[in-house]
Every structure is written in C-alpha cells, then in structure tokens.
Amino acid sequence: MGGRVRRKLPTVAHNSSPSVDVDEEIAEKIRDLFGGHYAVIIMDSDFTTFAEVETACMTLFGYTADEAAALSMRVHTAGEAVAAIMAEQPARAAVRQLRRRNVLARVEPV
C-alpha cells in the first residue's frame, strides 16, 4: 500500500456491521466534497412497498423510474441505501417527507 494509512468505514448492510477498508486519502477527499452534508438513508421494512420507495425517490429527489427501481432493490437486498446527500436541514426535511409517505428513513452526517 505504499505507506498509506487505511481505516475501516462502515458499509450499509441489514442486520450486520461489516466494514470496508478505505484509503485515508480517499476518505479525506470524500470529507472535502461532502463535509457538513448529511446522507438520507432509506431502510428496508416489512410495511413499505417497492412502489412507495420508487414514487418517493422520483418525487423528492428527482430520480428516474429506472434509478428509483434500482435504489428500491438495493434497499431490499442490502437492508438500507443512501438516497441523497444534502445539507442538514433539507436532509431532515426529506426524512420527514419520506416518513409521511410510509418510507422508513434516517439522516446521518457524511
């Protein structure tokens, strides 16, 4: 690895906590790009349909039908997925809107 510092970052997974090695330089670039931003994370649930997730993503985040279907499948198979990255207040507002649409979601700092 040429002396680079590596650290573990959590991955998004349902009912588990696997980690991924991330080059510290890459992690720093991510912080530079998205520092102060928040991830809107949609979580899998027994009460939300694919259609509800797809419609919410198209309406709230401007996803195409294909993008929304892919995200819905990722939520279903991985347990959760990042739907958007934005400033804190819009991210919190998006989570409230998702919850009103029967979509389980949370906000986390990037």
N, C-alpha and C positions, 0 to 999 in steps of 0.2 A: 504493500500500500504506500510505499514511499514516505513513511513518517507522518502521514495524515492522521489526525485524530478522528476516531469514529465513535459514535454513540448510538444507543438504541432509541428509536422513536416508536410510539405505539401505532399499531395499524388498526383499522376499523374492522372489527370482527364480532360476531354474535356469540355470546356466552363463552368467550375465551379472551386471553390477553397476549396474543403473540406479538413479537417485536420484530422490527426490521433494522438492519444496520444502515445508517445514513452517514455519509461523509460529512464531517463538520463544516466543510466549505460549502457544500450544497445546503445544509441546514441554515447556515448564515445567509445565503442568497435568498432562501425562502423567507426568512425573517425580514430581510431588507425589502422584499417585494410586498409582503403582506403584514408586516409589523403593525400592530394596532387594529388589525382586522379580525373578524370572527367568522367561524365556519358555521353554516346552518346544516345540521346533520339530521337526516330523516332516518328514523329507526323502524325496523320491522315490527309488526304487531299482528295479533290474531283478528283484529277488528277493522283493519284498513284494507281496502281492495287496491289492486293494481290501478284501476281506473281512477280512484281518488288521488293516488300519488301522482299519476300521469297528468291529470287535469290541474292539480295544484301547481306542479312544476311548470306547465305550459303557461298558466295564468300568472303566477307570481314571479317566475324567473325567466320567462320568455323562451323556454325550451321548445324545440320542435317535437312532433309526435314521436319520432324515432329516438331522439335524445331522452325524452321522458320515459319511454318504454325501457330503454337501456338502464336508466337510473333505477326504475322500479324493480327491474330484475336484479340489479346489484344490491339493492336494499333487501330483497327477498333472499338472495343467496348468501350474502355476507352478514346480514343482520342489521346493517346500517350503512349509510353512504353520505358523503358531503354533497349537498345540493347547490350550495352557493357560498362564496366568500365575500364578505362586505363589511362595512363599518359597523360598529357595535349596535347603535340604535336601529338602523334598518334591519340588521340580523335578528334582533329581538322582536321587532315588529313582524318580520316574516315568520318566525316561530309561532307567534300568537295567531297569525292568519292560517298557518298550516294546521294548528290545533283546532281552530274553528271549523276547518274542513275535514276533521276526523283523521288527520295525519299526525302521528306521533313524531315530535321533533325536539331538538335541543340546540343550544348555542354553545360554542367553545372557542376560546381565543386561539388564533393560529400561531 
